[in-house]
Amino acid sequence: MAKIKAFAGYRPPQNKVAKVASPPYDVINSKEARQMAKGNDLSFLHINKPEIDLDPSIGLYEEVVYQKAKSNLENFITGGTLIKDSKPCLYAYRQIMGDHSQLGLMAAAAVDDYDDDNIKKHEKTRKQKEDDRAHHVDVCNCNAGPVFLTYKADSKLDALMEEASSGEPTYDFTADDGIKHTMWVIDNDELIAEIIGTFEGINPTYVADGHHRAKSGSRVRQLRKEANPNHTGNESYNYFMTVFFPDNQLKILDYNRVVKDLNGLGLDEFLEKVGESFDVSDTTVASPENVHDFGMYLNGQWYRLTAKKGTFDANDPVGCLDVSILQNNLLTPLLGIQDPRTDERIDFVGGIRGMAELEKRVGSGSWAVAFAMYPTTMEQLMNIADAGEIMPPKSTWFEPKLRSGMVVHIFD
């Protein structure tokens, strides 16, 4: 069962929310955050990316950065940029990107569900990023951004969420990237109880995006538990802020790759070696249209690669992923990319940027070759998580992204 609860969130007034709400901390770098928040003292980036208010020479993980986040959060509260709801609530959150719409439930999820694997994971976390988010949560005493969770769609829960989102919204704005964000505060006690009760029948749930934020909730709970001789398990630090979406409403985009060089191979030699594991043909269609197909942009030309029979195990839920096929049959043996997590010769480009971004990168001369991927499916993600397996890095790119700062979960 999924254990969730309502919480009294800290939220911006309606007339400030569009200026406060910001992209998640981990989808933009410090330079981009400085530019995005320039001239906007209300941007939540001052809390999620507090280095933007400090000298650029200061390291991202220095203590002064976390203390700046804490002081900025305090100033947001004392200055009325974030105001606490008068009672515990749930929140219905709809996002619209073009013709795609998804409606999720914002709630506090139990750390116990994460620790007991009732919230299933599909990615490894990196210690440095764990340390960073856990320390940010601990110093600021809050979950600044929600974890993006999903579950197998449930018709009763769908109906309850439609009811919760049927009235006048609390927030309704379109961000600079064209994505529309609408939120309803659910403060009716009967509806809250019905939603929470229905969620008890949902098991398991899955981390779609935000593995490090979820892990930080677990780590901070352990820290607080050890420091609290009167720990009961009911304290607010036993929960972390989440948004739950049904799986049939989510959109996974391609997560593409660019590599700096051909690992010493000449153009013709490289193409010949690629042809050992893939059927190779010229194409004018950049984006692959089928699973196990890949687009490759090289020397101003798009190629279609199709994985040959016998190059992967169709019964292996991880090995048959397109990201695994490319890694095992091309990136590692031909281009020498042993660990895509750490190798600086490879970079990853979210599908939201389109095929033109891959052409631009290679065309600049800074990158030699680009690979366009077919998107991972929700079924593949859930199968891997159910099997207790881990996806290769950069397997999924979810859009639209959840905005931070619309609701903040501050620990009591």
Number of C-alpha atoms within 10 A of each C-alpha: 15 22 20 23 23 21 23 20 26 20 21 25 16 12 9 17 22 21 16 25 21 25 20 20 20 12 10 13 10 17 11 12 22 19 11 15 20 11 9 13 13 22 26 30 28 25 28 26 24 25 26 22 16 13 8 12 7 12 12 17 15 11 13 15 20 25 16 21 24 23 16 22 23 16 13 22 16 11 10 14 20 25 18 17 15 11 12 17 20 27 24 23 26 19 22 17 16 9 5 13 15 17 22 23 23 28 26 26 25 25 27 17 20 22 15 9 16 19 24 26 27 24 23 13 16 11 10 11 17 19 16 18 25 24 18 25 25 22 17 22 17 21 28 26 27 27 26 23 26 26 21 17 14 15 10 12 20 16 12 16 20 13 12 24 21 10 9 11 14 15 19 18 14 14 15 8 7 11 17 17 21 18 24 20 19 20 18 12 14 9 16 20 13 12 22 19 17 16 19 12 13 17 16 17 25 25 23 26 21 20 21 23 26 30 22 25 28 22 21 23 23 15 13 15 17 11 10 10 8 8 12 9 14 9 13 17 27 22 28 31 28 26 21 23 25 20 20 14 13 20 19 18 21 25 24 27 22 23 23 18 15 17 15 11 13 10 11 9 12 16 15 13 14 18 17 14 20 23 14 19 13 12 15 10 12 22 21 20 13 11 16 20 21 26 27 26 23 18 13 10 12 21 21 22 24 19 22 14 10 8 16 21 13 12 8 10 17 22 18 17 25 21 26 18 19 23 21 17 18 20 22 14 13 17 20 15 20 13 14 18 13 10 12 11 15 20 17 17 21 19 23 14 12 16 20 9 15 24 21 13 18 20 16 9 12 13 21 18 23 27 27 26 27 24 24 20 18 18 12 15 24 24 15 20 22 15 12 13 18 15 22 19 17 18 23 25 21 19 18 20 16 22 19 22 28 27 26 22 26 20 19 9
